[in-house]
Amino acid sequence: MMRPMRAHVMLSVLFVVSRVALYVAGLRFSFSLDWMWLSDPADLRERLLETLVYFHAFPPGMNGLTGLLLAFGESNAPVVAQAMFWALGLAFVNALCYLGRAVGLSAAAAFMFALVFTLLPASLYFEHLYLYEWPVTTLLCAAAVLLHRAVRNPSVGRWSAFFAVCAAIAFTRSSFHLVWLVALVAFGAWLSVPGARRVVLAAAVVPTALVASLYGKNLLLFGEFAASTFGPASYTLVTVALLPHDVRDRWMREGKLSAFAATSVYAPPREYARFFATPDHDRWPPQLIRLEHPSVAAPNFNHWWLLEVHRARRADVLYYLRDRPLDYARNVAAGLRDLFGPSTAWHPRDGTPASPHFQHRQVLGRYETWFIRLVHSVPVVPIGLYILVPVLLVWASALSWRLVRSGDPTMRARGALLIFCLFQIVYVVAASSMLTFLESARYRFQVEWAIWLVAAACLASLVGRRAAVRADIRCAADSHSVDLEAREPRVTRRQDHG
């Protein structure tokens, strides 16, 4: 039998060996600073605090991380970033092994579960891409570990660590916003006995206040109570952007949609020049006035023009929802289909050298193709085996409800962990299909581990029940044998007496 500590040591060694082997095979870390969710590298290096304060387009977490990386020097930043992502991967594989044990797997099964998951094409691709998916995925997995430990052995320190990690997620990814964090605080309070709820609430105060301060900052500076002002553009993708062009143009002529409705949400700010007199503004610093980032020649999606554009897009979305609710429902259904497709095929330029995974496919392309055929081909393309997710959700819901009502702290913690995973799965799936369109398969990767973990928990429960049934049958058979043996002497004596 494999001991848990030995499993973690072996996992760590195999993880490092596998990454070195992949590096030797040619797999490289893709480090690019021209993403739309990043500020200009020069601003991050020279005016980090000011840049973070005046950044409104997206949450500032990755900007802060990039600024710290650039502090090591531009030539060293890619190496440090790769080392950091490898470190996140090492933490992720050990956290996943812990969670496997927590849901009822043996040490050996949890070892294999974690090892296999970190060798999936999507895991390898995102681990080698400077994007927020891998940090958020690791932080979510770490939060699950901390929640399990806090429920099993409550303390201010454990709950504080859990909420601190959740706050870090909210600072990194806009979909995990303040409402999500408050829901987790309520969940923690619900899990606790009445006397321990004060511990949970006290631990949540500082992390929640920090996230709320980000919203407050954006409200005071930009008039938006949000972590990201790009939200209406995302909503446009699942509504107005899918209108037939003739309908969209007619609505624009009738004044039902804004003048921006015909412009792509991914269009660079320069394409809005015809709508504004000048990009200059007395109120804003250079970070909000420049149309491009001079260091990387990339569009500046933090431009002040987009504050006005996104407000108009929000009104467009609301009109669409009022006028075409059934079309919106169909769009959401189509988004669900794409969401459960291959999580490595998310970029609009996949299949071309412009894809973020182009270099990765030079090394692992055949492996990725084989995996997609295995998982996403049967019974329905591109959903494949993920068609079973609703069954898993129902099964795990019943299992977790039974466990969380148990008086055993270990079983109660297991139930809490499953509920946490279920909540993340449903939350990400709903947000990724109802509030945006395109690239949703990438968003699913953030909770891919949770889907696999829920499936493992259900299978472990099934195996445990079958083992219990066999044990009961053996026990009954043994009891019957003992009863027969006890009767035989009496029968013999009666026969002898006769």
Stockholm file with secondary structure:
# STOCKHOLM 1.0

chainA/1-498         MMRPMRAHVMLSVLFVVSRVALYVAGLRFSFSLDWMWLSDPADLRERLLETLVYFHAFPPGMNGLTGLLLAFGESNAPVVAQAMFWALGLAFVNALCYLGRAVGLSAAAAFMFALVFTLLPASLYFEHLYLYEWPVTTLLCAAAVLLHRAVRNPSVGRWSAFFAVCAAIAFTRSSFHLVWLVALVAFGAWLSVPGARRVVLAAAVVPTALVASLYGKNLLLFGEFAASTFGPASYTLVTVALLPHDVRDRWMREGKLSAFAATSVYAPPREYARFFATPDHDRWPPQLIRLEHPSVAAPNFNHWWLLEVHRARRADVLYYLRDRPLDYARNVAAGLRDLFGPSTAWHPRDGTPASPHFQHRQVLGRYETWFIRLVHSVPVVPIGLYILVPVLLVWASALSWRLVRSGDPTMRARGALLIFCLFQIVYVVAASSMLTFLESARYRFQVEWAIWLVAAACLASLVGRRAAVRADIRCAADSHSVDLEAREPRVTRRQDHG
#=GR chainA/1-498 SS CCCHHHHHHHHHHHHHHHHHHHHHHTCCCBCCSCCTTSCCHHHHHHSHHHHHHTCCSSCSHHHHHHHHHHTTCTTTHHHHHHHHHHHHHHHHHHHHHHHHHHTTCCHHHHHHHHHHHHTSHHHHHHHTBCSTHHHHHHHHHHHHHHHHHHHHSCCHHHHHHHHHHHHHHHTTCTTSCHHHHHHHHHHHHHHSCGGGHHHHHHHHHHHHHHHHHHHHHHHHHHSCCSSCTTHHHHHHHTTGGGSCHHHHHHHHHTTSSCTTTTSCTTSCGGGGGGGCSCSCCSSSCGGGTCSEETTTTEECTTCTHHHHHHHHHHHHHHHHHHHCHHHHHHHHHHHHHHHTSCTTCCSTTTTSTTSTTHHHHHHHHHHHHHHHHHHHSSSSTTTGGGGGHHHHHHHHHHHHHHHHTCSSHHHHHHHHHHHHHHHHHHHHHHHHHHSCCSSHHHHHGGGHHHHHHHHHHHHHHHHHHHHHHHHHHHHHHHHHHHHHHHHHHHHHHHHHHC
#=GC SS_cons         CCCHHHHHHHHHHHHHHHHHHHHHHTCCCBCCSCCTTSCCHHHHHHSHHHHHHTCCSSCSHHHHHHHHHHTTCTTTHHHHHHHHHHHHHHHHHHHHHHHHHHTTCCHHHHHHHHHHHHTSHHHHHHHTBCSTHHHHHHHHHHHHHHHHHHHHSCCHHHHHHHHHHHHHHHTTCTTSCHHHHHHHHHHHHHHSCGGGHHHHHHHHHHHHHHHHHHHHHHHHHHSCCSSCTTHHHHHHHTTGGGSCHHHHHHHHHTTSSCTTTTSCTTSCGGGGGGGCSCSCCSSSCGGGTCSEETTTTEECTTCTHHHHHHHHHHHHHHHHHHHCHHHHHHHHHHHHHHHTSCTTCCSTTTTSTTSTTHHHHHHHHHHHHHHHHHHHSSSSTTTGGGGGHHHHHHHHHHHHHHHHTCSSHHHHHHHHHHHHHHHHHHHHHHHHHHSCCSSHHHHHGGGHHHHHHHHHHHHHHHHHHHHHHHHHHHHHHHHHHHHHHHHHHHHHHHHHHC
//
